[in-house]
Amino acid sequence: MTHIPTQFASAERASKEEVLSDAKELTDGQHLALALPTIVMILNEHRQVVFKSQHLMDMLGATSDEDVLGRRPGELFQCIHSDRCQGGCGTSEFCSECGAVKTVLKSQKFSEKVQSECHIMTKSGKAFDLRVWAMPYEHHQKRFTLVCLENIENEKRCEHLEKAYFKDLNHMLGVLFGISQKIQTNCVVPEGDECAVSIDKASQRLLEQIQTHQTLLAAERGTLEVSRQTVDSLDLLKEISRLTIEEHMDCAAIMSIDPSADSIDVECDKSLLTIILRHMVKNALETDLDGEPVRLSCVQKDSNVIFSVHNNGYMPRKIQLQLYQRSFTTKGTGRGVGTYCMKFFGEKLMGGKVWHETSKEEGTTFFISLPLVSVEKESDLSTETASFSEAVT
C-alpha cells in the first residue's frame, strides 16, 4: 500500500471492493436503521462510510450508493478543507481542530462512546453546526465506528441570542435606565449635557447591536438586500475610529489611523462594510494591547481597495484553524459570530476577500479586499444566501 502523507489522521483507505463488501454485510438486516429519521453512518477503520441512513442520503442530495460509500464525512459535506491534502478528509492541519475527526479518532482509540460538536464550512458557502456522537460497533467480529449527527443550528442561534444579543441589549438598556433615573431624581442636573450625550451614545450602540443581528439573520435566510453606494475609505475609517474612541472614553489613544492610509472611492454596501470593520476592531481590542493602539489603514492595490485592522497581539495556530467557523469563540459560550460575519458578509455578500496574518513579531492584522467598482454576480444573491441557510447554516 502506497504511503500517503498526512498532517493529522491516517490517510490510508480501504479498497473499493472492501468497502462494498462491508456495505453489503452491514446493510443486510439493517433495514430499520436505513429508515431512521436521523443522520447515521458507519465508518470502517479508515473513517470511510460503509453504511448510511436514508436521512443522510436525502440531506446530501445523494442518489446512489456510489455518491456516499467509501468517502469520509468531510468529503460528503464538501468541507472546504477536505481536499487540502492528498489524503483527503482528516489529513490537513485544519482537521486537527475538527470536532468530527477528533470524535471518531478518540472513539476508535479508546473503544468508547464520544460526543462533541463540529462546525463545517462548505465549498459552496453553506455552514453546518452539528453535534457528533461516535461509538464502537462490531459486526461479524469486525470493528467499525457508528456515527450519529444532529443539526444544532437552531440551538446555536438561540444560544447566541440569549447569551450575546440579549446581554448586549440589557447592558445598553441598563445604561439608559440608570442615566434616566439620575435625571429624574435631580430636578436640576449640573452635568445634564454629559448625561444627554451618554444617552445618545448608548442609544446609538443599542441600535447598532440590533441592526447587526437583524442583518445576519436576514442574510442567512436569503432575504437581505445589498445596497450599493460610493464610500470614501478614509472617511469611513475616521468614522469607525471616532465611534470606538467614544465607546472607550477611558482610553483616547486606543485607536490610530495609519498616516499613509489612502482616500479611495469604493462602491459597496456601507452598512455591511461598517459591520465587518467594527467586528475587526472589536476583535483587536479584546487582545492585550500593552498600551499599543489598534491601527486602521486602507490602500489601493490594482483594482481593489484593501482595509486592514492591526494589533500587536499574536493569534495561536490552534485558534487560526477554527477562526471563521460560526459559533467558534475563545470568549465564552454564546458568542462566536464576529469572524464568521466578517467572512460571510465580506465574501458571500460583497464579493470581496477576508483573511488575516499573524506572527509573534508583527502582531495580527485582519484584511478585507473589495473591488473598487461592484460587479454583479451571475447568480442571484437571494438564491445563494437561501441555499447558504438551508443547511445551517
Buried (B, 14 or more C-beta within 10 A) or exposed (E): EEEBEBBBBBBBBBEEEBBBEBBEBBBEEBEEBBEBEEBBBBBBEBBBBBBBBBBBBEBBEBEEBEEBBBBBBBBBBBBBBBBBBEBBBBBBBBBBBBBBBBBBBBBBEEEEEBBBBBBBBBEEBBBBBBBBBBBBBEBEEEEBBBBBBBBBBEBBBEBBBEBBBEBBBEBBBEBBEEBEEBBEEEEEBEEEEEBEEBBEBBBBBBEBBBEBBEBBBBBBBBEBEBEEEEBBBBEBBBBBBEBBBBBEEEEEEBBBBBEEBBEBEBBBBBBBBBBBBBBBBBBBBEBEBEEBBBBBBBBBEEEBBBBBBBBBBBBEEEBBBBBBBBBBBEEEEBBBBBBBBBBBBBBBBBBBBBBBBBEEEEBBBBBBBBBBEBEEEEEEBBEBBBBBBEBBB
